[in-house]
Amino acid sequence: MSTVRRFTRTRWWPALALVATALVLFIAPGGGALCGSAHASDTLPSDFCYQVDIDITNSSGGALTNQAYRVPFNASGLIANGQLDSRAWDIRPIQGSLSNEVDVLAQEITSTTAPFWVHLPSLANNQTKTVRFYIGSPEQKRNQGILFTGADDMDASDDVLMDISNNLTLDVELELLDATPQDAILAGHYNTSGNDGYRLRLDNDLGVLKVVAQVDSDTCLLTWDSSWTNVNQLFTMRFVAAAGNDLFIDRNGVNVASCDTDLASITAPAAAPDFQSGDSLSAGIIRDIRLVNNSVIVAHWGFDALSIVEDTWANPTATGTIQDYGPNNFDMTYTFSRSQTGITGVVGSVQLTSAADEISLGTTTTDVLGSPFGADITAAISETTAGLFYTYFADPIASVVSGPREMGYAIGMSGLGMILAWFVFMKTRFTPMALFVGGVPPAIGMINGWIPAWWMLLWAILIVASWLSIRHQEQA
């Protein structure tokens, strides 16, 4: 014990303590030293190298539901710095926790002010929410789509190659966020006045939502199942002229509806209508459309960030071009009607995920008397919910505290730290070492996302101040 006491009283002790602390923080999962190393998955914040926070405020006078917010984003700068994948595939946009993923439409990623559209599931009036972009994970392969808010549509100019009379296959990859019955066009080449052509659509059938495959005036219906909501679904309509069933709906590659239309062929639509998609669709994300004629691809729109360019923007209308992956260059044009009046956003700085609780100051502030640090410094990163320490110590304590869960974690970790600090102090009578040991439980809590990082800042200030105080007393 005398050896330990002599060591703790050397002048090198504080420096060694700080070095050990730095090693703990950098070796911890998600630490800056590990950024860019091999990733096992993309299910934890530590699986991403960087994060960018976007604080969005609604002062429009009413609540917003499934709204899209347009934010200029420095995509090309991040790509040039190696912080963002060159195709923007590694963006994981979330609200609150990693499991609560929202949608973002990335486009024009070669621009420093790329017009991104961020999905806001809900935002009350005078409320601010943060959408966090986790980026820098080679495991993340985002399946981008276009969110339709009810007044958006996409069109590709009519071409004779779209007049498919037989052996038709039309794929639409759809995620419906709200199963409220609605009438909407998913995709099709159809003339409504003459009831000729083909289309895949949604139908409000007396209050029941149905997926409808239509050729000319004949339809095949599939009732929407609630388990499909908020889950990506691949719907395929097929028409093959035959005696018996000739019109089919497949879901995720499995046939789920078959109908007999008695048609020998699909009528080429009169009046040369455009190929349409998304008309009147509300709270739905279309991620892929593929048109096939007898196993030959006619058109394919996949909505990759590199394939979409915004042409014009004047609130509330945006227009743009979506590249056709197919051999015929049937590029689509989109038209969005999305009022941004009363919606504002501030894009924060790029941070390492290991510094998830660093503050992100905006360029402007409306509350000059409030805290200049915002709310982020008090919020921990997404918490780890596995391991013996969590199961038998952290979670039980946090669950019984009457208050926010983070408060429970803080009380539990700090309490354990105080007990350890008292024990070490009684054995060594050396305050800095006691404080160092007492800071280990909060450090573990910060690493696992249970408590915010500013607790460690307070601990570091305390240990340094204590050491300086002791040195001052010794010199006096």
Secondary structure by P-SEA (a helix, b strand, c coil): caaaaaaaaccaaaaaaaaaaaaaaaaccccccccccccccccccccccbbbbbbbbbcccccccbbbbbbbcaaaaaaaaccccccccccccccccccbbbbbbbccccccccbbbbbbccccccbbbbbbbbccccccccbbbbbbccccccccccccccccccbbbbbbbcccccccbbbbbccccccccccccccccccccccbbbbbbbccccbbbbbbbcccccbbbbbbbbbbbcccccccccccccccbbbbcccccccccccccccccccccccccccbbbbbccccccbbbccccccccccccccccccbbbbbcccccbbbbbbbbcccccbbbbbbcccccccccccccccccccccccccccccccccccccccccccccaaaaaaaccccaaaaaaaaaaaaaaaaaaaaaaacccaaaaaaaaaaaaaaaaaaccccaaaaaaaaaaaaaaaaaaaaaaac
